[in-house]
Amino acid sequence: MWQVQFTKRADKDFSKLTPEIRKRIDKAIEEKLLTNPDKYLVGLVGELSDLYKFRVGDYRLLCSKDGQRLIIHVVKVAHRKEVYH
């Protein structure tokens, strides 16, 4: 079973979101990311090519994936206009 872990930065980003957005992201993680990450994680290109994005409405979670230990590390959470900066 996959696990999701937030880095300190991602946890800080997440805590700044409204309760409604946090609830929506939590639900998407449980229903989509934990059940089938390969379907919902999209690889990035360029400088961020070692990361994946997970889309939840207008928000993005930037993640790395450890397939051997079945852990997804969330490194950043932000609005789609700000997440890649």
Beta strands, then each sheet from edge to edge (+ up, - down):
strand 1: 3-6
strand 2: 42-43
strand 3: 52-56
strand 4: 59-66
strand 5: 71-79
sheet 1: 1+ 5+ 4- 3+ 2-
end
